[in-house]
């Protein structure tokens, strides 16, 4: 059977922290619920014929009054890359599929993993925001993400990004250089914002990250690039 994979932009709909494990050795666990748009091929993981049932030949949804289809699959041992961190041993579950015109599918799913306290705080910054993520099984078989959407938020180099000057003005005006600041104000994905920060470092506008990952803005407001 094909393995569920996703790489692209997704919104964090819900975040929950809890303790799990034996009472004398409990560990912090984080549950996240995501919603994203994927290509119709994602349906193959659930049923090879599902896409044929859900779409007409022109890509229109066949039955527009049908509600989301839910599945009880629970998958183990996934790797999740997002907001600058990599999480392993991730469980994926609670799938919901809702077709949309153009051979696209709204995909909702939940993940559970064991983070550190600092990682919980970092992820919480992006609650209800759209972020770039990569969710892969151990053998990395397939990518069902919306590759068109991925291309719109990924660029080869921050130095070539049309938003570089806007990012520079933003960190100078706020006197703070952080990926989350750029992502929120410019409404772009995490990876693109991170590359913009790196480009600003090369230009001398911000410092290298210190041992805590913090950067200092090195130029004053109104200074030329």
Secondary structure in CASP SS format (residue, H / E / C, confidence):
PFRMAT SS
TARGET T0000
AUTHOR 0000-0000-0000
METHOD secondary structure of the structure
MODEL  1
X C 1.00
X C 1.00
X C 1.00
X C 1.00
X C 1.00
X E 1.00
X E 1.00
X E 1.00
X E 1.00
X E 1.00
X E 1.00
X E 1.00
X E 1.00
X E 1.00
X E 1.00
X E 1.00
X E 1.00
X E 1.00
X E 1.00
X E 1.00
X C 1.00
X C 1.00
X C 1.00
X C 1.00
X C 1.00
X C 1.00
X E 1.00
X E 1.00
X E 1.00
X E 1.00
X E 1.00
X E 1.00
X E 1.00
X E 1.00
X E 1.00
X E 1.00
X E 1.00
X E 1.00
X E 1.00
X H 1.00
X H 1.00
X H 1.00
X H 1.00
X H 1.00
X H 1.00
X C 1.00
X C 1.00
X C 1.00
X C 1.00
X H 1.00
X H 1.00
X H 1.00
X H 1.00
X H 1.00
X E 1.00
X C 1.00
X C 1.00
X C 1.00
X C 1.00
X C 1.00
X E 1.00
X C 1.00
X C 1.00
X C 1.00
X C 1.00
X C 1.00
X C 1.00
X C 1.00
X E 1.00
X E 1.00
X E 1.00
X E 1.00
X E 1.00
X E 1.00
X E 1.00
X E 1.00
X E 1.00
X E 1.00
X E 1.00
X E 1.00
X E 1.00
X E 1.00
X C 1.00
X C 1.00
X E 1.00
X E 1.00
X E 1.00
X E 1.00
X E 1.00
X E 1.00
X E 1.00
X E 1.00
X E 1.00
X E 1.00
X E 1.00
X E 1.00
X E 1.00
X E 1.00
X E 1.00
X E 1.00
X C 1.00
X C 1.00
X C 1.00
X E 1.00
X E 1.00
X E 1.00
X E 1.00
X E 1.00
X E 1.00
X E 1.00
X E 1.00
X E 1.00
X E 1.00
X C 1.00
X C 1.00
X C 1.00
X H 1.00
X H 1.00
X H 1.00
X H 1.00
X H 1.00
X H 1.00
X H 1.00
X H 1.00
X C 1.00
X C 1.00
X E 1.00
X C 1.00
X C 1.00
X E 1.00
X E 1.00
X E 1.00
X E 1.00
X E 1.00
X E 1.00
X E 1.00
X C 1.00
X C 1.00
X C 1.00
X C 1.00
X C 1.00
X C 1.00
X C 1.00
X C 1.00
X E 1.00
X C 1.00
X H 1.00
X H 1.00
X H 1.00
X H 1.00
X H 1.00
X H 1.00
X H 1.00
X C 1.00
X C 1.00
X C 1.00
X C 1.00
X H 1.00
X H 1.00
X H 1.00
X C 1.00
X C 1.00
X C 1.00
X H 1.00
X H 1.00
X H 1.00
X H 1.00
X H 1.00
X H 1.00
X H 1.00
X H 1.00
X H 1.00
X H 1.00
X H 1.00
X C 1.00
X C 1.00
X E 1.00
X C 1.00
X H 1.00
X H 1.00
X H 1.00
X H 1.00
X H 1.00
X H 1.00
X H 1.00
X H 1.00
X C 1.00
X C 1.00
X C 1.00
X H 1.00
X H 1.00
X H 1.00
X H 1.00
X H 1.00
X H 1.00
X H 1.00
X H 1.00
X H 1.00
X H 1.00
X H 1.00
X H 1.00
X H 1.00
X C 1.00
X C 1.00
X C 1.00
X E 1.00
X C 1.00
X C 1.00
X C 1.00
X C 1.00
X C 1.00
X C 1.00
X C 1.00
X C 1.00
X E 1.00
X C 1.00
X E 1.00
X C 1.00
X C 1.00
X C 1.00
X C 1.00
X C 1.00
X C 1.00
X C 1.00
X C 1.00
END
